[in-house]
Amino acid sequence: MKNIPLKKFYLYIILAFCIAASVLFVQNNDSFYERSIAEVKAVKTHQAEEVTDIYDNEDRIYEQQIVAEITNGEEKGQQIHLSNQFSKSKAYDYEIQTGQKLFVSIKEKKAGAAELSGDILDLKRDHYILLTGWIFILILLFVGKKQGLFSIISLAVNAVLLSYALDVYLKNPEISLLLICCVAVILFTVTSLLLVNGFNEKTYAAIIATLAATFLSLLVTYLVIWLTGGKGLRYEELQFITRPYQMVFLAGLFIGSLGAVMDVAITMSSSLFSLYEKNNSIPVQALKRSGMEVGKDIMGTMTNILFFAYISGSIPMLILYIKNDSPLGFSLSMNLSLELARALAGGIGIVITIPIGLYTTIYFINRKRAQR
């Protein structure tokens, strides 16, 4: 207590209270759900059969008989009998264990039946999400301190903005999704950078560089798709939406590249302003050389980050296609064409950000130098 400042001690108390309160709430929030929830009390698992598909993929199917207790709604406190079938591979299903909570649909009770029966709809996973969220928040606060707190606030604000933007589009389909995303990108950039880095020339330079590079990379991508007629892009994964698929793809690409571009812009701005603050008389040419060196160093890593982030999501489907004897070229085309396009568009944005960020930051440094 003596070594911990009073404000920090109170902050720890508030944080611990928030964690305890949220965990307690999630463990007892069943009554807030409209769907029926049942807690598993007993499980009996029986091996059913071994199966082989037309491609000689072998698997084993298990049957489970489950006794659970309804925890919300009019049937609260009553027992319900459920059955679950899962495979050893667990590709499309999951094994139920005692203590888990399930979303269930209750069948109408037959005449003379003593207990309820029903079907399993899904697992109740909110406590796992809460645990993961708190681990993320605590690590962010431990490493980032005050800036980590503002990063959390920025993330929450951006999540609300994105949710609102999508809601506006769904309710007003006549409005272009790309236009809505343009407004959202501006708000994302301004709120994120101002909250995390404050109101100063470094932040203003990063905002301008981020917006200019993001919009320019979108323009380049759109021109390439327009000139090539979109050949080579497979939109099959978007076939179930009832909106213009190309516009939806461009909107996702637009927002997807924003994070990497913003990171490069603030890195360039912070690095150059740090050099200037250490030596107010540093020549512009020295700033340009240092800025280009920083840009070259982060360009390769950020481009690889984008590539791995996009491609990793397609690995399961890619394995599934190849496992089922689909030709390699067809498998790559079906699963990687859109992801590679997103990675390339983001890479273009990163490369463009370096010179834009460099000269924008130098402009603000010269402006600040002139005011001294």
Secondary structure as UniProt FT lines:
FT   HELIX           6..27
FT   HELIX           30..32
FT   STRAND          36..52
FT   TURN            54..55
FT   STRAND          58..70
FT   TURN            74..77
FT   STRAND          79..87
FT   TURN            98..99
FT   STRAND          101..106
FT   TURN            111..112
FT   STRAND          116..123
FT   HELIX           126..171
FT   TURN            173..174
FT   HELIX           177..197
FT   HELIX           201..228
FT   TURN            229..232
FT   HELIX           236..238
FT   TURN            239..240
FT   HELIX           245..278
FT   TURN            280..281
FT   HELIX           284..312
FT   TURN            313..314
FT   HELIX           315..323
FT   TURN            324..325
FT   HELIX           328..370
//
